[in-house]
Amino acid sequence: MTTASPISNRLDGLRVVAIGGGTGLATLLRGLKRHVVAVSPSASSAPAPLMPFISRLTAIVTVTDDGGSSGRLRKELGVPPPGDIRNCMTALSDDEELLAQLFRYRFSGSGGSLEGHSFGNLFLTALAEVCGDFSLAVQLSSAILKTRGEIYPSSTSSNVQLDALMRDGRRLRGETNITDGRSGIARLRLVPANVRPLPQALDAILHADIVSIGPGSLFTSCIPNLLVRGVPEAICRSNAVRVYIGNLMTQPNESTGLSASQHIQAIFDHANCRVFDYAMLNCAPVPNELRARYAEDSSEPLQDDLDQIRALGVTPILGDYLDATHFARHAADRIALDLLNLPARLHHEAQAPTK
């Protein structure tokens, strides 16, 4: 099991890698960015960071979406889906900046070609066409938005797709088709299978002090990153404190009926190694009204089966991570703070005298 090392007392800030996709990763990044130390003149006007400090924040984001605006751009122009990347960019930028608001803008209308498209998606796609490289377009866009962290797609392929073996024996291709399937997912793979990660992403993992996976959809946000050859191996080689951030609720047609330990087991099975040693899980009760709303879609609070989690060699860490509004969302500031304090907490526990 990974234990705290001298990194827990680093005075120059922690190096953090957050892996995932969807709204879950973007929510976590909003909490983490408040701790990032500005290292460039373009970020010098940002608010003073909170302790503990982050000296390097890296997001590694899945690129398998084929629905909505991202799916249309992917199909029509052959570019990687920009949606999750764009969400992370805006999450790491100054929310009050006009450009950040512009990147979040979504066109409406009555059936025109722009309806439903996000300006940020179009901008990323156009910039990728101009410079001939999607990853470079992401870095240039991040600089324009003055993001407080680096963002990398999880693979270099522009056309990677998900392929799933469903529990009823069917094979489904494409994220939208898979999430619409009702029998549950037995096994997931990438097509093509030999996609490679960016060297910068692997470097960030290998030199990280903390690596987090999630929160996010189990099979379409978390696991796809771990199917990219080299990524799970780098996580397992890293000396970082490695943490899974569990979802608040199960997801219809994707994780219905799965407990927290079953989420963890599915991740280990697909990564072919134990990619984390700790699991941060919400223990705050979900209000009855919110539970009833989610139950209409066969979604329920994630069951924290702690004994089964420990049996997998994972230490559960419980906290109040629920921000209960109209939706169940992670409390970005609380979960970010607990995540960043974890190395110091583990170091302190390791130094405490044994009774």
PAKOLKE-261966 format. One record per residue: residue in one letter; x, y, z of N, C-alpha, C in turn. Coordinates in pm, whole numbers, padded with zeros to 5 digits, always signed. Layout:
<rs>
AXYZXYZXYZ ...
</rs>
This chain:
<rs>
M+00084-00119+00000+00000+00000+00000+00088+00124+00000 T+00051+00225-00081+00125+00350-00083+00109+00422+00049 T+00219+00468+00106+00214+00545+00230+00272+00682+00208 A+00242+00771+00301+00289+00908+00286+00440+00913+00293 S+00498+00995+00209+00642+01014+00203+00673+01158+00242 P+00797+01202+00234+00828+01340+00269+00752+01444+00188 I+00684+01403+00080+00606+01500+00003+00500+01566+00088 S+00459+01500+00198+00353+01555+00280+00394+01687+00345 N+00522+01716+00348+00569+01840+00408+00631+01934+00305 R+00602+01913+00178+00659+01998+00074+00619+02143+00094 L+00716+02234+00090+00689+02376+00107+00660+02443-00025 D+00696+02378-00135+00677+02438-00266+00548+02391-00332 G+00463+02323-00260+00334+02283-00314+00332+02141-00363 L+00213+02087-00372+00191+01949-00416+00172+01943-00567 R+00211+01830-00624+00188+01803-00766+00072+01704-00775 V-00036+01748-00835-00161+01672-00833-00204+01638-00975 V-00240+01512-00996-00296+01467-01123-00438+01417-01097 A-00534+01473-01169-00675+01433-01156-00719+01369-01286 I-00768+01245-01279-00802+01166-01397-00952+01140-01398 G-01015+01158-01514-01159+01131-01522-01222+01197-01642 G-01342+01247-01623-01416+01311-01731-01552+01354-01681 G-01629+01416-01771-01765+01455-01738-01770+01565-01633 T-01889+01582-01575-01908+01688-01477-01834+01659-01346 G-01812+01530-01316-01744+01494-01192-01604+01551-01184 L-01525+01531-01289-01388+01582-01290-01388+01734-01287 A-01476+01797-01365-01482+01943-01367-01514+01998-01229 T-01604+01933-01156-01638+01978-01021-01517+01972-00929 L-01443+01861-00934-01323+01848-00851-01221+01956-00885 L-01202+01983-01013-01104+02083-01055-01141+02222-01005 R-01270+02253-00997-01311+02383-00944-01265+02400-00799 G-01269+02291-00724-01221+02298-00587-01070+02305-00579 L-01001+02228-00663-00855+02223-00658-00790+02353-00705 K-00851+02420-00802-00784+02538-00860-00763+02649-00757 R-00844+02652-00652-00831+02756-00551-00702+02739-00469 H-00638+02623-00481-00515+02595-00407-00390+02609-00494 V-00407+02641-00622-00293+02643-00714-00214+02773-00699 V-00084+02758-00683+00006+02873-00677+00029+02924-00819 A+00008+03053-00840+00030+03112-00972+00177+03106-01006 V+00209+03052-01124+00350+03037-01162+00383+03113-01289 S+00286+03188-01343+00311+03263-01465+00250+03402-01453 P+00304+03499-01526+00249+03635-01520+00101+03640-01555 S+00058+03553-01647-00082+03555-01690-00176+03515-01579 A-00124+03443-01479-00209+03397-01369-00187+03479-01242 S-00104+03585-01252-00065+03658-01132-00181+03735-01070 S-00286+03762-01147-00399+03836-01095-00503+03746-01030 A-00478+03616-01030-00572+03522-00970-00572+03540-00819 P-00683+03499-00753-00689+03511-00607-00577+03432-00540 A-00538+03478-00421-00432+03409-00347-00476+03265-00318 P-00385+03169-00336-00423+03029-00319-00447+02994-00173 L-00530+02895-00152-00556+02842-00019-00453+02735+00014 M-00427+02716+00141-00342+02605+00185-00428+02480+00198 P-00367+02361+00174-00231+02338+00124-00219+02376-00024 F-00100+02415-00065-00078+02466-00199-00056+02355-00301 I-00094+02385-00425-00064+02299-00540+00033+02374-00629 S+00146+02312-00660+00243+02375-00751+00222+02332-00895 R+00162+02214-00914+00134+02168-01050+00006+02085-01047 L-00092+02129-01123-00219+02059-01133-00239+02013-01276 T-00261+01884-01294-00277+01825-01427-00407+01747-01432 A-00487+01772-01534-00609+01695-01559-00588+01607-01681 I-00618+01478-01666-00612+01384-01778-00755+01340-01805 V-00803+01366-01927-00946+01363-01956-00979+01262-02065 T-01084+01187-02042-01128+01089-02140-01180+01157-02267 V-01161+01091-02382-01202+01148-02511-01279+01044-02592 T-01382+00985-02531-01459+00882-02601-01604+00923-02624 D-01642+01045-02587-01780+01090-02601-01819+01093-02749 D-01939+01047-02780-01987+01055-02918-02130+01108-02926 G-02174+01178-02822-02308+01234-02820-02306+01386-02817 G-02421+01448-02841-02435+01593-02832-02346+01668-02928 S-02307+01790-02887-02222+01875-02970-02090+01807-03001 S-02028+01744-02901-01900+01677-02922-01911+01566-03026 G-02020+01488-03016-02039+01378-03110-02058+01427-03253 R-02130+01536-03268-02151+01592-03402-02021+01640-03463 L-01940+01709-03384-01813+01757-03436-01719+01641-03467 R-01724+01540-03383-01639+01423-03405-01677+01353-03535 K-01806+01337-03558-01854+01267-03676-01830+01348-03803 E-01854+01479-03796-01846+01561-03916-01704+01601-03953 L-01617+01620-03852-01483+01673-03878-01371+01579-03839 G-01404+01467-03774-01301+01369-03740-01206+01415-03631 V-01253+01501-03542-01170+01550-03432-01206+01476-03303 P-01117+01471-03206-01155+01415-03076-01269+01497-03016 P-01356+01435-02938-01467+01509-02879-01415+01614-02780 P-01451+01741-02799-01392+01846-02716-01468+01875-02587 G-01588+01818-02568-01676+01861-02459-01618+01850-02320 D-01566+01732-02283-01511+01714-02149-01387+01799-02127 I-01306+01813-02233-01188+01899-02225-01230+02043-02199 R-01331+02089-02273-01380+02226-02257-01435+02249-02116 N-01507+02150-02062-01557+02162-01925-01444+02181-01825 C-01335+02107-01846-01220+02119-01756-01152+02254-01770 M-01144+02305-01892-01085+02437-01914-01161+02545-01838 T-01292+02545-01854-01371+02648-01788-01368+02629-01636 A-01359+02504-01591-01351+02478-01447-01222+02535-01388 L-01113+02532-01465-00984+02577-01416-00956+02724-01444 S-01047+02791-01513-01029+02932-01544-01100+03017-01439 D-01080+03147-01448-01148+03240-01359-01294+03249-01403 D-01386+03210-01316-01526+03206-01352-01581+03341-01396 E-01518+03449-01350-01569+03582-01381-01517+03635-01514 E-01419+03569-01571-01364+03614-01698-01465+03599-01811 L-01473+03701-01896-01567+03697-02007-01539+03579-02099 L-01411+03549-02123-01377+03439-02212-01428+03306-02157 A-01420+03287-02026-01470+03164-01966-01620+03152-01985 Q-01691+03262-01969-01835+03262-01992-01865+03232-02139 L-01783+03288-02228-01802+03265-02370-01781+03117-02405 F-01680+03053-02345-01654+02912-02372-01769+02824-02325 R-01843+02869-02223-01957+02792-02174-02083+02817-02255 Y-02082+02919-02338-02204+02957-02412-02246+02847-02508 R-02376+02816-02508-02431+02715-02598-02536+02781-02688 F-02522+02759-02818-02614+02820-02914-02752+02757-02903 S-02853+02840-02910-02991+02791-02916-03052+02838-03048 G-03171+02794-03075-03234+02832-03200-03345+02736-03236 S-03377+02733-03360-03489+02649-03407-03444+02553-03515 G-03339+02477-03484-03298+02373-03577-03184+02410-03668 G-03120+02527-03648-03008+02566-03732-02886+02479-03706 S-02783+02494-03790-02666+02407-03780-02586+02432-03652 L-02602+02549-03591-02529+02578-03468-02605+02539-03343 E-02731+02506-03355-02811+02477-03237-02751+02361-03157 G-02737+02384-03028-02685+02281-02940-02534+02279-02927 H-02466+02350-03016-02319+02352-03009-02272+02449-02902 S-02166+02413-02834-02100+02501-02739-01994+02582-02813 F-01985+02711-02781-01883+02794-02844-01744+02737-02816 G-01722+02691-02693-01592+02636-02659-01556+02515-02743 N-01655+02429-02770-01631+02313-02857-01590+02357-02997 L-01661+02457-03050-01630+02506-03185-01492+02571-03189 F-01460+02647-03085-01330+02713-03080-01217+02611-03077 L-01230+02511-02991-01127+02406-02982-01110+02334-03114 T-01223+02301-03177-01219+02229-03304-01151+02312-03411 A-01187+02442-03420-01127+02530-03520-00977+02546-03496 L-00938+02563-03371-00797+02580-03340-00718+02454-03372 A-00778+02337-03349-00712+02211-03383-00690+02201-03534 E-00788+02250-03611-00773+02249-03757-00660+02344-03799 V-00652+02460-03735-00552+02560-03773-00410+02513-03741 C-00391+02458-03621-00255+02420-03581-00224+02274-03612 G-00324+02197-03655-00301+02060-03697-00279+01960-03587 D-00309+01997-03463-00285+01907-03351-00384+01940-03239 F-00469+01843-03203-00571+01868-03102-00509+01896-02966 S-00407+01822-02928-00344+01843-02798-00283+01981-02787 L-00221+02028-02896-00165+02163-02897-00276+02266-02886 A-00388+02240-02953-00503+02331-02945-00553+02342-02802 V-00551+02231-02730-00594+02232-02590-00500+02320-02508 Q-00369+02307-02530-00273+02386-02454-00285+02535-02487 L-00305+02567-02614-00319+02708-02653-00447+02767-02596 S-00555+02691-02601-00682+02739-02546-00671+02758-02395 S-00601+02668-02329-00582+02681-02184-00507+02809-02150 A-00408+02842-02233-00333+02965-02210-00422+03088-02230 I-00507+03084-02330-00599+03196-02355-00693+03215-02237 L-00739+03105-02180-00832+03111-02067-00761+03130-01933 K-00627+03131-01934-00549+03147-01811-00586+03040-01708 T-00596+02917-01754-00633+02809-01663-00523+02787-01559 R-00563+02742-01442-00467+02721-01333-00427+02573-01328 G-00394+02520-01444-00352+02382-01452-00336+02338-01595 E-00274+02221-01614-00254+02162-01745-00366+02063-01774 I-00404+02052-01900-00510+01960-01939-00461+01878-02058 Y-00473+01745-02045-00431+01657-02154-00542+01556-02184 P-00570+01534-02312-00656+01420-02345-00584+01291-02308 S-00661+01188-02274-00598+01065-02224-00527+00987-02333 S-00560+01012-02459-00492+00941-02568-00465+01035-02683 T-00373+00995-02769-00337+01076-02886-00426+01048-03005 S-00512+00946-02995-00596+00908-03110-00712+01005-03126 S-00743+01037-03251-00856+01126-03278-00986+01050-03297 N-00981+00919-03299-01103+00843-03330-01119+00722-03240 V-01080+00733-03113-01093+00620-03023-01239+00605-02981 Q-01287+00482-02979-01425+00453-02943-01430+00347-02833 L-01542+00348-02762-01567+00244-02663-01640+00128-02726 D-01602+00007-02686-01670-00115-02729-01699-00195-02602 A-01825-00234-02584-01865-00299-02459-01927-00435-02483 L-01889-00529-02400-01961-00655-02389-02062-00637-02277 M-02189-00647-02312-02294-00626-02214-02322-00755-02137 R-02388-00742-02025-02416-00858-01942-02508-00958-02009 D-02586-00912-02106-02675-01004-02177-02609-01065-02300 G-02477-01042-02317-02402-01103-02426-02390-01018-02550 R-02463-00908-02559-02453-00821-02677-02321-00744-02676 R-02276-00704-02794-02164-00612-02806-02217-00481-02862 L-02183-00372-02796-02228-00240-02840-02107-00151-02863 R-02111-00071-02968-02001+00018-03003-02048+00164-02989 G-01967+00245-02923-01997+00386-02907-02057+00417-02771 E-02011+00526-02710-02052+00560-02574-02203+00576-02563 T-02266+00644-02659-02410+00667-02651-02487+00536-02654 N-02452+00447-02745-02519+00318-02752-02499+00237-02625 I-02379+00245-02569-02348+00167-02449-02429+00218-02330 T-02434+00349-02312-02508+00403-02197-02658+00388-02214 D-02704+00368-02337-02847+00342-02359-02882+00195-02338 G-02782+00107-02335-02807-00034-02311-02860-00056-02171 R-02946-00152-02154-03016-00168-02026-02973-00291-01948 S-02884-00370-02002-02849-00495-01932-02727-00480-01841 G-02659-00364-01847-02537-00346-01770-02414-00387-01849 I-02299-00335-01810-02174-00355-01883-02090-00459-01812 A-02047-00560-01886-01961-00664-01829-01813-00631-01849 R-01779-00583-01968-01638-00557-02000-01630-00448-02104 L-01529-00365-02092-01511-00251-02181-01374-00258-02246 R-01366-00211-02370-01236-00201-02436-01237-00080-02529 L-01116-00038-02570-01103+00072-02665-01080+00017-02805 V-01134+00090-02902-01109+00057-03043-01061+00186-03111 P-00938+00186-03164-00840+00077-03163-00782+00054-03024 A-00731-00065-03002-00684-00104-02869-00546-00050-02836 N-00469-00011-02938-00329+00026-02916-00307+00176-02906 V-00410+00252-02866-00392+00396-02855-00290+00428-02747 R-00220+00538-02766-00111+00574-02677-00144+00704-02602 P-00090+00719-02482-00108+00844-02408-00006+00947-02451 L-00030+01072-02413+00069+01176-02436+00185+01159-02337 P+00309+01175-02382+00423+01163-02290+00412+01259-02172 Q+00356+01379-02196+00343+01477-02087+00250+01427-01978 A+00146+01353-02017+00052+01298-01919+00120+01193-01833 L+00198+01105-01896+00270+01003-01820+00373+01067-01726 D+00440+01171-01774+00539+01240-01691+00473+01300-01567 A+00355+01359-01586+00284+01419-01473+00247+01313-01370 I+00203+01195-01417+00166+01086-01326+00288+01038-01248 L+00398+01017-01319+00517+00960-01256+00579+01054-01153 H+00556+01185-01168+00615+01282-01076+00512+01342-00981 A+00395+01283-00974+00289+01339-00891+00306+01304-00744 D+00251+01388-00660+00240+01360-00517+00104+01298-00485 I+00003+01335-00563-00132+01280-00549-00185+01249-00688 V-00241+01129-00705-00313+01094-00827-00455+01055-00785 S-00554+01124-00843-00694+01091-00813-00762+01040-00938 I-00856+00948-00918-00939+00895-01026-01084+00918-00987 G-01160+00986-01074-01297+01019-01044-01307+01154-00974 P-01431+01193-00936-01556+01120-00960-01598+01130-01106 G-01694+01046-01142-01743+01045-01278-01804+00911-01312 S-01869+00905-01426-01932+00782-01471-01830+00669-01473 L-01865+00557-01412-01771+00447-01395-01714+00400-01528 F-01800+00364-01622-01755+00300-01745-01727+00399-01859 T-01775+00522-01849-01756+00615-01961-01672+00737-01926 S-01635+00754-01799-01546+00864-01761-01419+00816-01694 C-01431+00720-01603-01314+00675-01526-01236+00565-01598 I-01303+00454-01629-01234+00338-01684-01168+00365-01820 P-01229+00442-01913-01163+00462-02043-01021+00514-02034 N-00992+00602-01938-00855+00652-01922-00758+00540-01888 L-00806+00440-01815-00720+00330-01769-00706+00221-01874 L-00776+00234-01985-00761+00140-02097-00655+00185-02196 V-00605+00307-02177-00498+00358-02263-00366+00299-02215 R-00298+00228-02303-00176+00157-02265-00072+00253-02210 G-00021+00219-02094+00080+00301-02030+00026+00382-01914 V-00102+00414-01915-00158+00497-01808-00168+00421-01676 P-00235+00302-01672-00240+00232-01543-00103+00189-01493 E-00015+00154-01587+00120+00114-01547+00194+00231-01482 A+00177+00352-01538+00242+00469-01480+00186+00500-01341 I+00055+00484-01324-00006+00509-01193+00051+00412-01090 C+00062+00284-01128+00111+00184-01034+00260+00202-01002 R+00335+00262-01094+00477+00288-01070+00499+00415-00988 S+00401+00503-00990+00415+00631-00922+00422+00614-00771 N+00499+00700-00705+00505+00701-00559+00399+00791-00498 A+00306+00837-00580+00202+00928-00533+00106+00858-00437 V+00037+00937-00357-00080+00887-00284-00192+00876-00388 R-00243+00755-00406-00336+00727-00515-00476+00706-00458 V-00572+00783-00510-00703+00792-00447-00814+00780-00550 Y-00916+00704-00514-01040+00699-00592-01143+00788-00523 I-01209+00872-00598-01316+00956-00544-01448+00899-00594 G-01523+00839-00503-01644+00767-00541-01758+00859-00579 N-01848+00806-00661-01967+00881-00699-02064+00891-00581 L-02155+00985-00592-02258+01002-00490-02376+00909-00515 M-02409+00891-00642-02526+00813-00681-02486+00711-00788 T-02563+00605-00800-02544+00514-00912-02600+00578-01038 Q-02557+00529-01153-02597+00588-01279-02682+00490-01359 P-02800+00534-01403-02889+00444-01478-02820+00381-01597 N-02843+00252-01615-02792+00175-01729-02640+00157-01728 E-02571+00217-01633-02426+00205-01631-02375+00143-01502 S-02427+00188-01390-02382+00132-01262-02499+00100-01170 T-02615+00080-01228-02734+00048-01148-02708-00076-01061 G-02732-00063-00932-02718-00176-00842-02577-00206-00797 L-02478-00133-00845-02338-00159-00806-02303-00082-00679 S-02238-00148-00587-02191-00085-00464-02056-00019-00489 A-02006+00052-00387-01875+00116-00399-01765+00013-00425 S-01768-00100-00356-01664-00201-00377-01671-00259-00518 Q-01792-00268-00574-01805-00320-00711-01755-00218-00813 H-01771-00088-00784-01709+00015-00868-01557-00005-00867 I-01501-00022-00747-01356-00036-00733-01307-00162-00802 Q-01379-00273-00785-01339-00398-00848-01340-00385-01000 A-01441-00317-01055-01448-00299-01201-01328-00219-01251 I-01287-00118-01176-01172-00038-01216-01045-00122-01212 F-01026-00198-01105-00907-00283-01095-00904-00387-01206 D-01020-00446-01236-01026-00549-01340-00984-00493-01476 H-01026-00371-01507-00994-00312-01637-00852-00257-01642 A-00801-00209-01528-00664-00156-01524-00560-00267-01515 N-00604-00387-01471-00514-00502-01451-00409-00475-01344 C-00438-00382-01254-00353-00359-01138-00430-00272-01040 R-00380-00264-00917-00448-00183-00817-00398-00040-00830 V-00477+00043-00893-00432+00178-00928-00457+00280-00817 F-00515+00240-00706-00527+00330-00592-00537+00248-00465 D-00505+00313-00353-00504+00249-00222-00608+00308-00128 Y-00666+00422-00167-00762+00490-00083-00886+00525-00165 A-00999+00529-00098-01125+00565-00163-01197+00667-00078 M-01218+00787-00133-01292+00892-00063-01440+00877-00098 L-01521+00856+00004-01662+00824-00017-01750+00915+00068 N-01863+00953+00013-01956+01037+00086-02032+00957+00191 C-02040+01012+00312-02118+00947+00417-02237+01033+00460 A-02255+01149+00399-02367+01236+00434-02495+01180+00371 P-02606+01179+00445-02731+01126+00389-02785+01214+00277 V-02841+01149+00177-02905+01221+00067-03048+01253+00110 P-03090+01380+00103-03226+01416+00145-03332+01333+00072 N-03440+01303+00143-03545+01217+00088-03601+01270-00044 E-03620+01400-00052-03676+01458-00174-03583+01434-00293 L-03452+01448-00268-03355+01426-00375-03347+01278-00411 R-03351+01191-00311-03352+01047-00336-03471+01008-00423 A-03587+01064-00393-03708+01031-00469-03695+01076-00614 R-03634+01192-00635-03617+01243-00771-03525+01151-00851 Y-03417+01105-00789-03324+01016-00859-03383+00877-00877 A-03467+00834-00784-03527+00701-00793-03614+00687-00917 E-03666+00798-00968-03747+00794-01090-03666+00742-01208 D-03534+00758-01202-03444+00707-01308-03366+00585-01261 S-03417+00519-01158-03353+00398-01103-03212+00427-01054 S-03192+00546-00999-03064+00584-00941-03080+00596-00791 E-02977+00555-00717-02983+00558-00572-02846+00594-00515 P-02840+00634-00388-02709+00665-00328-02616+00545-00334 L-02489+00573-00361-02391+00465-00369-02375+00400-00232 Q-02381+00268-00229-02368+00193-00104-02221+00177-00068 D-02184+00227+00049-02046+00217+00096-02029+00087+00175 D-02002-00021+00106-01980-00151+00172-01835-00161+00216 L-01808-00107+00334-01672-00081+00379-01588-00206+00397 D-01647-00314+00449-01570-00437+00469-01522-00493+00336 Q-01608-00490+00235-01570-00541+00103-01463-00452+00039 I-01470-00321+00066-01368-00230+00014-01233-00261+00076 R-01231-00281+00206-01105-00313+00275-01049-00447+00226 A-01139-00541+00194-01095-00671+00145-01021-00659+00011 L-01045-00551-00062-00976-00527-00189-00841-00457-00168 G-00805-00433-00042-00679-00366-00013-00689-00215-00021 V-00811-00163-00013-00834-00019-00025-00886+00035+00108 T-00830+00146+00152-00873+00209+00276-00979+00314+00247 P-01102+00297+00299-01206+00398+00276-01185+00521+00364 I-01211+00636+00307-01205+00763+00380-01340+00830+00363 L-01412+00844+00472-01549+00894+00467-01554+01042+00501 G-01643+01115+00433-01659+01258+00459-01791+01307+00406 D-01826+01427+00447-01947+01492+00395-01910+01562+00265 Y-01932+01491+00156-01894+01543+00025-02014+01577-00063 L-02132+01583-00004-02255+01605-00079-02294+01752-00079 D-02316+01805-00197-02376+01937-00215-02516+01913-00272 A-02614+01910-00185-02750+01871-00224-02831+01994-00262 T-02849+02015-00392-02938+02120-00442-03048+02050-00520 H-03071+02093-00643-03167+02021-00726-03107+01889-00773 F-02974+01884-00775-02902+01763-00813-02806+01724-00699 A-02761+01601-00703-02657+01555-00610-02522+01582-00675 R-02449+01677-00621-02319+01713-00674-02215+01705-00562 H-02091+01683-00598-01985+01684-00498-01959+01828-00451 A-01934+01841-00321-01896+01970-00264-01750+01993-00298 A-01725+02074-00400-01591+02086-00458-01486+02127-00356 D-01516+02227-00274-01415+02278-00182-01382+02176-00073 R-01483+02106-00021-01458+02011+00087-01379+01890+00039 I-01416+01839-00077-01346+01719-00124-01203+01754-00170 A-01185+01872-00227-01050+01914-00267-00961+01928-00144 L-01013+01989-00038-00934+02009+00083-00895+01876+00147 D-00990+01783+00157-00958+01653+00216-00856+01577+00131 L-00869+01587-00001-00775+01520-00090-00634+01575-00071 L-00621+01706-00065-00489+01768-00053-00428+01747+00085 N-00511+01732+00186-00459+01707+00321-00423+01561+00345 L-00460+01473+00253-00439+01330+00275-00292+01293+00291 P-00198+01341+00209-00058+01303+00230-00007+01339+00369 A-00039+01460+00416+00006+01501+00548-00061+01416+00657 R-00187+01384+00637-00258+01299+00734-00194+01161+00742 L-00161+01103+00629-00100+00970+00627+00040+00975+00687 H+00113+01082+00658+00247+01097+00715+00240+01105+00867 H+00142+01182+00915+00126+01196+01061+00091+01062+01124 E+00001+00987+01061-00039+00857+01114+00079+00761+01114 A+00163+00768+01010+00278+00678+01001+00382+00709+01109 Q+00389+00838+01151+00488+00878+01251+00437+00859+01394 A+00305+00841+01410+00248+00828+01544+00298+00701+01610 P+00329+00706+01739+00378+00586+01808+00270+00478+01815 T+00310+00355+01799+00218+00242+01806+00184+00211+01951 K+00056+00201+01977+00013+00171+02115+00016+00021+02141 
</rs>
